[in-house]
Amino acid sequence: MNKITTYFEEAYDELMHKVTWPTWGELQDSAVVVLITAVIISFVVLGIDITFKEGTSFLYKIIIGS
């Protein structure tokens, strides 16, 4: 039981005294970076999706001939 108590005391001490929390400005900057990255990746995935869709449609037209 002593080890569990020590663990929680050390975890609390680390959380309250050793962790450096970002400022509100840093947090907003990080959120903007994540948002922009997500939008860029979604457009890349959209481009890949459209390319494969058109490519497979083209191949089906060649193979099936309709």
C-alpha positions in Angstrom: 0.0 0.0 0.0 2.9 2.3 0.7 4.1 2.0 -2.9 0.7 3.1 -4.3 0.6 6.1 -2.0 4.2 7.1 -3.0 3.3 6.7 -6.6 0.3 9.1 -6.3 2.3 11.6 -4.3 5.1 11.7 -6.8 2.6 11.9 -9.7 0.9 14.8 -8.1 4.2 16.5 -7.4 5.3 16.1 -11.0 2.0 17.3 -12.4 1.9 20.4 -10.2 5.6 21.4 -10.0 7.6 19.9 -12.9 5.2 20.1 -15.9 5.3 23.2 -17.9 1.9 24.1 -19.3 1.6 26.1 -22.5 0.4 29.7 -22.4 -3.0 30.6 -23.9 -1.2 32.1 -26.9 0.9 29.0 -27.5 -2.2 26.8 -27.2 -4.0 28.9 -29.8 -1.0 28.8 -32.2 -0.8 25.0 -31.8 -4.6 24.7 -32.5 -4.2 26.7 -35.7 -1.3 24.6 -36.9 -3.4 21.4 -36.3 -6.4 22.9 -38.1 -4.4 23.9 -41.1 -2.6 20.5 -41.2 -5.9 18.7 -41.0 -7.4 20.7 -43.9 -4.3 20.2 -46.1 -4.3 16.4 -45.4 -8.0 16.2 -46.2 -7.5 17.9 -49.5 -4.6 15.5 -50.3 -6.9 12.5 -49.4 -9.7 14.0 -51.6 -7.3 14.3 -54.5 -6.1 10.7 -54.1 -9.7 9.5 -53.8 -10.8 11.4 -57.0 -7.7 10.1 -58.9 -8.4 6.5 -58.0 -12.1 6.9 -58.7 -11.5 8.3 -62.2 -8.6 5.8 -62.8 -10.7 2.8 -62.0 -13.7 4.1 -64.0 -11.3 4.6 -67.0 -9.9 1.0 -66.6 -13.4 -0.4 -66.3 -14.5 1.4 -69.5 -11.4 0.0 -71.3 -11.8 -3.6 -70.0 -15.6 -3.9 -70.2 -16.0 -1.5 -73.1 -19.2 0.2 -72.1 
